[in-house]
Amino acid sequence: MSWINNLYVIYQKLDATGCGEVKHEILEAQINGCNNGGIYFLVLQQLMRIKKDKANIYELIKGEVESYIQYGAHTYMN
C-alpha cells in the first residue's frame, strides 16, 4: 500500500470519529508540502506531533501511521 493510500485511510478514520480538527492539521501539512515539494515529510512531521500530543487519536490511526512510516523508510531511505 502506498503512503497516500495510508493517508486516505487516516482521513477516513478521523472523519468517522469526529476528529476533523486533527484531519485539518494533517491536510494543512499536505497542502504546504505541495508548495514546498515535501508532502510526505511534512505529513510525517504532523503525524509524529499527533503521536506525541494526542495519543488517544493516534491510537485510532496507529496502524496506518506505522505503514506510512514503513513505506517512507523503504522508499526514501534506500
Number of C-alpha atoms within 10 A of each C-alpha: 9 12 18 13 13 20 23 12 15 22 19 15 18 20 14 10 10 10 14 15 11 19 17 13 14 23 18 15 21 22 15 15 16 13 9 10 12 15 18 19 16 21 22 20 14 18 24 15 14 19 17 11 11 13 12 12 16 21 12 14 21 16 13 20 22 12 17 23 19 14 17 17 11 9 11 10 7 6
